[in-house]
Amino acid sequence: MMPRLNTFELAMLGRVLRETRRHREFSIRNAAAAAGLNKDTLWGWEAGRHRPGLRGFEALCQVYEVSTSEVIEEMLRRVQNRPL
């Protein structure tokens, strides 16, 4: 199960997912299809509007060739470095 995230953490997770997708040169449609997701679902995650489900998150990380822990650690790093 994905950890409970506050609004800022959810936004940072979305940003990390979007940047990872772009770095891997996937369109949102292609990334979603490769992970077995609907493109609107992935868009909601990237926009920080919805918390990913664990299976979909794991599938997406496999598509991006990154571990789930790498994505979560990057999100947490950004949250900790948040300017006050």
N, CA and C atoms as an extended XYZ file, in Angstrom:
252
Properties=species:S:1:pos:R:3:atomname:S:1:resname:S:1:resid:I:1 pbc="F F F"
N         0.840       -1.181        0.000 N   MET     1
C         0.000        0.000        0.000 CA  MET     1
C         0.887        1.247        0.000 C   MET     1
N         0.469        2.229       -0.760 N   MET     2
C         1.200        3.495       -0.806 CA  MET     2
C         1.021        4.205        0.529 C   MET     2
N         2.071        4.874        0.998 N   PRO     3
C         1.924        5.615        2.255 CA  PRO     3
C         0.944        6.770        2.092 C   PRO     3
N         0.369        7.190        3.195 N   ARG     4
C        -0.490        8.366        3.172 CA  ARG     4
C         0.375        9.578        2.907 C   ARG     4
N        -0.057       10.424        1.992 N   LEU     5
C         0.721       11.594        1.614 CA  LEU     5
C        -0.101       12.852        1.832 C   LEU     5
N         0.562       13.908        2.316 N   ASN     6
C        -0.149       15.177        2.409 CA  ASN     6
C        -0.164       15.816        1.025 C   ASN     6
N        -0.826       16.943        0.896 N   THR     7
C        -0.998       17.592       -0.406 CA  THR     7
C         0.330       17.937       -1.059 C   THR     7
N         1.269       18.470       -0.273 N   PHE     8
C         2.568       18.843       -0.829 CA  PHE     8
C         3.349       17.608       -1.283 C   PHE     8
N         3.331       16.553       -0.474 N   GLU     9
C         4.025       15.313       -0.843 CA  GLU     9
C         3.433       14.716       -2.110 C   GLU     9
N         2.127       14.758       -2.222 N   LEU    10
C         1.458       14.231       -3.408 CA  LEU    10
C         1.860       15.026       -4.652 C   LEU    10
N         1.956       16.344       -4.516 N   ALA    11
C         2.393       17.193       -5.630 CA  ALA    11
C         3.839       16.880       -6.013 C   ALA    11
N         4.701       16.671       -5.021 N   MET    12
C         6.103       16.348       -5.307 CA  MET    12
C         6.226       14.982       -5.963 C   MET    12
N         5.443       14.015       -5.512 N   LEU    13
C         5.460       12.697       -6.151 CA  LEU    13
C         5.043       12.834       -7.608 C   LEU    13
N         4.009       13.602       -7.862 N   GLY    14
C         3.569       13.828       -9.235 CA  GLY    14
C         4.652       14.453      -10.092 C   GLY    14
N         5.345       15.421       -9.528 N   ARG    15
C         6.429       16.083      -10.270 CA  ARG    15
C         7.551       15.098      -10.594 C   ARG    15
N         7.904       14.259       -9.628 N   VAL    16
C         8.957       13.254       -9.863 CA  VAL    16
C         8.518       12.276      -10.954 C   VAL    16
N         7.272       11.836      -10.897 N   LEU    17
C         6.774       10.912      -11.931 CA  LEU    17
C         6.791       11.569      -13.313 C   LEU    17
N         6.343       12.807      -13.392 N   ARG    18
C         6.318       13.518      -14.677 CA  ARG    18
C         7.732       13.705      -15.223 C   ARG    18
N         8.658       14.134      -14.367 N   GLU    19
C        10.033       14.353      -14.811 CA  GLU    19
C        10.693       13.041      -15.230 C   GLU    19
N        10.404       11.969      -14.517 N   THR    20
C        10.966       10.661      -14.882 CA  THR    20
C        10.418       10.218      -16.231 C   THR    20
N         9.125       10.404      -16.440 N   ARG    21
C         8.527       10.042      -17.730 CA  ARG    21
C         9.160       10.820      -18.869 C   ARG    21
N         9.296       12.109      -18.682 N   ARG    22
C         9.886       12.953      -19.733 CA  ARG    22
C        11.348       12.594      -19.972 C   ARG    22
N        12.071       12.307      -18.892 N   HIS    23
C        13.482       11.911      -19.032 CA  HIS    23
C        13.609       10.616      -19.834 C   HIS    23
N        12.653        9.728      -19.650 N   ARG    24
C        12.640        8.455      -20.390 CA  ARG    24
C        12.023        8.596      -21.780 C   ARG    24
N        11.581        9.820      -22.101 N   GLU    25
C        11.035       10.164      -23.421 CA  GLU    25
C         9.765        9.390      -23.771 C   GLU    25
N         8.883        9.260      -22.776 N   PHE    26
C         7.569        8.665      -22.986 CA  PHE    26
C         6.535        9.772      -23.065 C   PHE    26
N         5.559        9.603      -23.941 N   SER    27
C         4.378       10.457      -23.867 CA  SER    27
C         3.537        9.915      -22.715 C   SER    27
N         2.629       10.713      -22.232 N   ILE    28
C         1.776       10.235      -21.137 CA  ILE    28
C         0.927        9.057      -21.597 C   ILE    28
N         0.480        9.096      -22.837 N   ARG    29
C        -0.331        8.007      -23.393 CA  ARG    29
C         0.488        6.718      -23.487 C   ARG    29
N         1.712        6.800      -24.001 N   ASN    30
C         2.549        5.604      -24.157 CA  ASN    30
C         2.971        5.021      -22.813 C   ASN    30
N         3.316        5.883      -21.873 N   ALA    31
C         3.712        5.401      -20.548 CA  ALA    31
C         2.554        4.705      -19.861 C   ALA    31
N         1.379        5.319      -19.927 N   ALA    32
C         0.201        4.719      -19.296 CA  ALA    32
C        -0.112        3.367      -19.922 C   ALA    32
N        -0.097        3.297      -21.242 N   ALA    33
C        -0.397        2.036      -21.924 CA  ALA    33
C         0.609        0.953      -21.554 C   ALA    33
N         1.883        1.310      -21.502 N   ALA    34
C         2.921        0.329      -21.173 CA  ALA    34
C         2.770       -0.201      -19.752 C   ALA    34
N         2.234        0.623      -18.863 N   ALA    35
C         2.049        0.212      -17.473 CA  ALA    35
C         0.663       -0.382      -17.221 C   ALA    35
N        -0.165       -0.426      -18.261 N   GLY    36
C        -1.506       -0.966      -18.105 CA  GLY    36
C        -2.455       -0.012      -17.399 C   GLY    36
N        -2.199        1.291      -17.555 N   LEU    37
C        -3.016        2.319      -16.913 CA  LEU    37
C        -3.779        3.122      -17.951 C   LEU    37
N        -4.788        3.807      -17.505 N   ASN    38
C        -5.497        4.777      -18.332 CA  ASN    38
C        -4.685        6.069      -18.308 C   ASN    38
N        -4.607        6.779      -19.418 N   LYS    39
C        -3.802        8.006      -19.450 CA  LYS    39
C        -4.327        9.052      -18.476 C   LYS    39
N        -5.639        9.073      -18.245 N   ASP    40
C        -6.213       10.017      -17.288 CA  ASP    40
C        -5.781        9.689      -15.855 C   ASP    40
N        -5.606        8.418      -15.574 N   THR    41
C        -5.114        7.996      -14.260 CA  THR    41
C        -3.699        8.517      -14.051 C   THR    41
N        -2.840        8.301      -15.036 N   LEU    42
C        -1.463        8.780      -14.927 CA  LEU    42
C        -1.419       10.297      -14.850 C   LEU    42
N        -2.261       10.958      -15.627 N   TRP    43
C        -2.316       12.413      -15.572 CA  TRP    43
C        -2.681       12.876      -14.157 C   TRP    43
N        -3.633       12.218      -13.529 N   GLY    44
C        -4.042       12.562      -12.163 CA  GLY    44
C        -2.916       12.385      -11.168 C   GLY    44
N        -2.111       11.338      -11.350 N   TRP    45
C        -0.964       11.136      -10.476 CA  TRP    45
C         0.058       12.245      -10.670 C   TRP    45
N         0.377       12.519      -11.934 N   GLU    46
C         1.385       13.541      -12.233 CA  GLU    46
C         0.931       14.933      -11.786 C   GLU    46
N        -0.352       15.177      -11.822 N   ALA    47
C        -0.893       16.477      -11.406 CA  ALA    47
C        -1.010       16.583       -9.888 C   ALA    47
N        -0.751       15.494       -9.190 N   GLY    48
C        -0.855       15.505       -7.736 CA  GLY    48
C        -2.285       15.496       -7.241 C   GLY    48
N        -3.199       15.066       -8.089 N   ARG    49
C        -4.622       15.044       -7.719 CA  ARG    49
C        -5.051       13.723       -7.093 C   ARG    49
N        -4.322       12.656       -7.411 N   HIS    50
C        -4.693       11.332       -6.917 CA  HIS    50
C        -3.450       10.595       -6.437 C   HIS    50
N        -3.634        9.804       -5.411 N   ARG    51
C        -2.546        8.968       -4.896 CA  ARG    51
C        -2.500        7.681       -5.705 C   ARG    51
N        -1.334        7.308       -6.189 N   PRO    52
C        -1.237        6.070       -6.980 CA  PRO    52
C        -1.570        4.835       -6.148 C   PRO    52
N        -2.168        3.859       -6.793 N   GLY    53
C        -2.312        2.553       -6.181 CA  GLY    53
C        -0.975        1.831       -6.295 C   GLY    53
N        -0.728        0.927       -5.395 N   LEU    54
C         0.583        0.268       -5.353 CA  LEU    54
C         0.899       -0.510       -6.626 C   LEU    54
N        -0.036       -1.287       -7.128 N   ARG    55
C         0.241       -2.094       -8.330 CA  ARG    55
C         0.532       -1.223       -9.543 C   ARG    55
N        -0.264       -0.192       -9.731 N   GLY    56
C        -0.039        0.713      -10.855 CA  GLY    56
C         1.272        1.462      -10.715 C   GLY    56
N         1.583        1.887       -9.499 N   PHE    57
C         2.844        2.588       -9.232 CA  PHE    57
C         4.034        1.684       -9.528 C   PHE    57
N         3.955        0.447       -9.077 N   GLU    58
C         5.032       -0.510       -9.342 CA  GLU    58
C         5.176       -0.767      -10.842 C   GLU    58
N         4.059       -0.927      -11.541 N   ALA    59
C         4.096       -1.170      -12.985 CA  ALA    59
C         4.720        0.020      -13.709 C   ALA    59
N         4.359        1.222      -13.308 N   LEU    60
C         4.914        2.424      -13.934 CA  LEU    60
C         6.414        2.520      -13.695 C   LEU    60
N         6.851        2.226      -12.482 N   CYS    61
C         8.288        2.266      -12.184 CA  CYS    61
C         9.048        1.242      -13.019 C   CYS    61
N         8.448        0.090      -13.255 N   GLN    62
C         9.083       -0.912      -14.118 CA  GLN    62
C         9.237       -0.372      -15.534 C   GLN    62
N         8.208        0.290      -16.031 N   VAL    63
C         8.266        0.877      -17.372 CA  VAL    63
C         9.393        1.904      -17.445 C   VAL    63
N         9.523        2.709      -16.396 N   TYR    64
C        10.550        3.763      -16.357 CA  TYR    64
C        11.935        3.231      -15.992 C   TYR    64
N        11.988        1.944      -15.621 N   GLU    65
C        13.245        1.305      -15.226 CA  GLU    65
C        13.886        1.987      -14.024 C   GLU    65
N        13.042        2.286      -13.031 N   VAL    66
C        13.505        2.809      -11.744 CA  VAL    66
C        12.795        2.010      -10.660 C   VAL    66
N        13.384        1.962       -9.497 N   SER    67
C        12.725        1.259       -8.400 CA  SER    67
C        11.719        2.186       -7.731 C   SER    67
N        10.735        1.581       -7.108 N   THR    68
C         9.749        2.378       -6.384 CA  THR    68
C        10.432        3.168       -5.270 C   THR    68
N        11.423        2.567       -4.637 N   SER    69
C        12.114        3.274       -3.545 CA  SER    69
C        12.879        4.487       -4.068 C   SER    69
N        13.434        4.411       -5.268 N   GLU    70
C        14.124        5.576       -5.842 CA  GLU    70
C        13.161        6.743       -6.022 C   GLU    70
N        11.972        6.452       -6.510 N   VAL    71
C        10.980        7.505       -6.740 CA  VAL    71
C        10.535        8.105       -5.406 C   VAL    71
N        10.222        7.256       -4.438 N   ILE    72
C         9.792        7.740       -3.123 CA  ILE    72
C        10.908        8.529       -2.446 C   ILE    72
N        12.142        8.037       -2.521 N   GLU    73
C        13.269        8.741       -1.910 CA  GLU    73
C        13.479       10.115       -2.543 C   GLU    73
N        13.329       10.218       -3.859 N   GLU    74
C        13.466       11.511       -4.530 CA  GLU    74
C        12.358       12.454       -4.093 C   GLU    74
N        11.138       11.939       -3.983 N   MET    75
C        10.027       12.765       -3.516 CA  MET    75
C        10.306       13.262       -2.100 C   MET    75
N        10.759       12.387       -1.222 N   LEU    76
C        11.046       12.782        0.157 CA  LEU    76
C        12.196       13.782        0.231 C   LEU    76
N        13.200       13.614       -0.612 N   ARG    77
C        14.311       14.558       -0.639 CA  ARG    77
C        13.799       15.951       -0.991 C   ARG    77
N        12.935       16.026       -1.971 N   ARG    78
C        12.390       17.323       -2.387 CA  ARG    78
C        11.500       17.939       -1.309 C   ARG    78
N        10.744       17.091       -0.621 N   VAL    79
C         9.888       17.588        0.446 CA  VAL    79
C        10.748       18.157        1.577 C   VAL    79
N        11.832       17.471        1.914 N   GLN    80
C        12.706       17.930        2.998 CA  GLN    80
C        13.430       19.217        2.638 C   GLN    80
N        13.697       19.430        1.353 N   ASN    81
C        14.397       20.626        0.908 CA  ASN    81
C        13.446       21.766        0.548 C   ASN    81
N        12.203       21.615        0.923 N   ARG    82
C        11.167       22.613        0.631 CA  ARG    82
C        11.527       23.956        1.276 C   ARG    82
N        11.530       25.016        0.484 N   PRO    83
C        11.798       26.324        1.085 CA  PRO    83
C        10.639       26.742        1.976 C   PRO    83
N        10.965       27.374        3.069 N   LEU    84
C         9.913       27.794        4.026 CA  LEU    84
C         9.355       29.125        3.685 C   LEU    84
